[in-house]
Amino acid sequence: MKALEEKILQEGEVVDGDILKVDGFVNHQVDALLMEEIGKDMAEHFKGQGITKVFTIESSGIAPALFTAKELGVPLVILKKQQTADSLKTEVWQTEVVSYTKDTSYRLTLAKNYISDEDHVLIVDDFLANGEAATGAIRLIRKAHATVAGLGVLIEKAFQPGREKLESQGIHVYAQASIKAFENGKVVF
Ligand code: 5GP
């Protein structure tokens, strides 16, 4: 997606060798107009597939996922990152996920109320790197005997194994911007 690639080139910042900071338009400050455009593009790519819900993982995926859900006319469900196994009042599905950027793990949590075996779910997230977050979301969807329509990400780091991991499980992956490499602190698409 041209507008996203341009924004990454203008405002993205490569840190620690392999992390792209997009705090100025996705992760901290949010460019609402760009997110709307992203949501339209995502919905256009996945339309007509009988998607009943959009899932995202808190918190960076929420803005683009919300616009995607609005365009598809379906609810957005935000998967929670629970740090501890605290006593939850609602019944939940949970799975352990290793966080790529923070080098920690969390329990990805979904209340059973918000999924049924009739759901066909599109997962939307900001980044695809090693595919751990998306694989965790897929595990939750499958625990509930629902089906996965695919994964849509804003930015794929194609030099990491996420896409391969997901495609080998039969998951369709759509990336709006695909980064081939970081060379001398610069993004190469
Ligand atoms: P994965 O689970 O695919 O290894 O990593 C995806 C998650 O890690 C995303 O939800 C995102 O929050 C975070 N992430 C991975 N790589 C980057 C990156 O280069 N920049 C930022 N801002 N987040 C990243």
Boltz pocket constraint, residues with backbone or C-beta under 6 A from the ligand:
constraints:
  - pocket:
      binder: B
      contacts: [[A, 18], [A, 19], [A, 20], [A, 21], [A, 22], [A, 27], [A, 57], [A, 60], [A, 98], [A, 99], [A, 100], [A, 101], [A, 125], [A, 126], [A, 127], [A, 128], [A, 129], [A, 130], [A, 131], [A, 132], [A, 133], [A, 134], [A, 162]]
      max_distance: 6.0
